[in-house]
Amino acid sequence: MTDGKGAPPVSDPDESADRPAGAREVLADREYRAVFAASALSWFGDSTARAAVIALVYLRTESPIASAAAFAISYLPWLGIGAVLSAITERHSYRKIMILSDLIRLGVMTALAVFGGLPVVALIGLLFISALLSPPFDSARSALLPRILQGERYVTALTMQRTAGQFALILGYAAGAALTAVDARYALLLNAASFGVSALLVAVRVKERTPSLTADKRTNLMRETVEGYTVVFRSPVMRSIALVVFCGVCFGVVPEGLAAAWSADLAGRPNAVYLGTIMVAAAVGFVAGSIVMTWLVKPQRRNAYIRPFALITPLALVPALFDLNIYGVVAMTLISGAALSGTLPVTNSLFVQVLPPAYRARAFGVMQSGVHLVQGGAILFTGWLASHYPLPGVVGYFAIAGVVVMAVIVATWPAQATIADAIAANKVRVAADEHSSAPGSGNNFGEDFGEVTIDLGRAPLPTRRPRPTPGPAQRRAPVTDPAERTVDLTERTAELGPLPPRSLSHGRGIVDG
């Protein structure tokens, strides 16, 4: 829930929930149903169009390089441009950004379908324009979701989105291949229609909210872009999350990225069945890990699984050194994918809880850019190595390197107390922002805010009781009454920026620590 101005809510820590949220509970929210349906439609349309565009460009040019360029163009905006576009997103309504992005992409895909006879350079140029709209749309959706759902409902929503994304990818590729056999333009029109329906759902069902970065907080676009990186890598908790995610996708994506070459190596020639089996194994493992972590593991136990799952992601691929058959490759892919996806709902939830709301779109843009770049780099690097050395050895030794790197990362994972303090500090920040934007707050921030008590989700301190005056024999060093303690979060939360002016314990209020 939000207030009338759309101020972001404070997400309760996962530890405060005693059970996972069910899918029915999450889908009961009208706004989330619209976002979920819009995302699933867009993912299905995108994968359908991607398969068709690759085929269309190849038919026009008979050039593998041109068809590869048509596929890779969707990743190009994440090479730095995506972070700038995410910073622009922060300045405007997330809802309007999503609608505008969908409408422009609808026009581009319609143009590709209607003017299919354009030169290949023009086709790829239109694809690039469409791809430019992915970073702002994805960042806006990622930043909007914590405003719609909080706590366990948010964690469940992430799992549902990832599961739907994997199924949409598989079904979209199959539909794209089938439609291309008839006419590739049908797939492009289907993608255009998916963008149109997505825009309509968001426009009709999603509420308007004020931008996170209001006009009085803006500086300049480049500085705000850099701040997106700063807020992620300055915080020990968010930095650790980023490193775990980036390292995980770097090694977990290898089986899927090398599926074509690996299937041919296993069968002795290109084999569509082996290729499809490895690709499906990656998707199934990803879905299984998300479901197990979200619905079968208690919320208060999830954080304990981050480090072991992070290590299992590359460790599961080390047996590739033994030149396994297709069954062994599928088993490795399943385990690695499940371990990788098992860490994502938990780390994403922690990320939201310690991330200041004013940086959500930019921070998610940084994370998405990193994931895309790391995945692309890992696939290119291992593909280059596999062209010079035996593929099983490349995967195995690359996985060993991943185990070493991940072990170093998880060894520096923040203590639970550090994570709890970061969450508490962000709650204070959000409460202060909500108070400063509330009607009637005026310039009396310090005086008014000092009269309230901020509950950080911990047990209240005992009520102070009057003590008798000690006699001479009882006089000892003064003992601080627990009820008079005030926790100073300024040192432990330096990475999140300064607390609001004046002490929060001013007046009768106490920040419970």
Secondary structure, 3 states (H helix, E strand, C coil): CCCCCCCCCCCCCHHHCCCCCCHHHHHCCHHHHHHHHHHHHHHHHHHHHHHHHHHHHHHHHCCHHHHHHHHHHHHHHHCCHHHHHHHHHHCCCHHHHHHHHHHHHHHHHHHHHHCCCCCHHHHHHHHHHHHHCHHHHHHHHHHHHHHHCCHHHHHHHHHHHHHHHHHHHHHHHHHHHHHHHHCHHHHHHHHHHHHHHHHHHHHHHCCCCCCCCCHHHCCCHHHHHHHHHHHHHHCHHHHHHHHHHHHHHHHHCHHHHCHHHHHHHHHCCCCHHHHHHHHHHHHHHHHHHHHHHHHHCCHHHHHHHHHHHHHHHHHCCHHHHHCCCHHHHHHHHHHHHHHHHHHHHHHHHHHHHHCCHHHHHHHHHHHHHHHHHHHHHHHHHHHHHHCCCCHHHHHHHHHHHHHHHHHHHHHCCCCHHHHHHHHHHHHHHHHHHHHHHCCCCCCCHHHHHCCCCCCCCCCCCCCCCCCCCCCHHHCCCCCCCHHHCCCCCCCCCHHHCCCCCCCCCCCCCCCCC
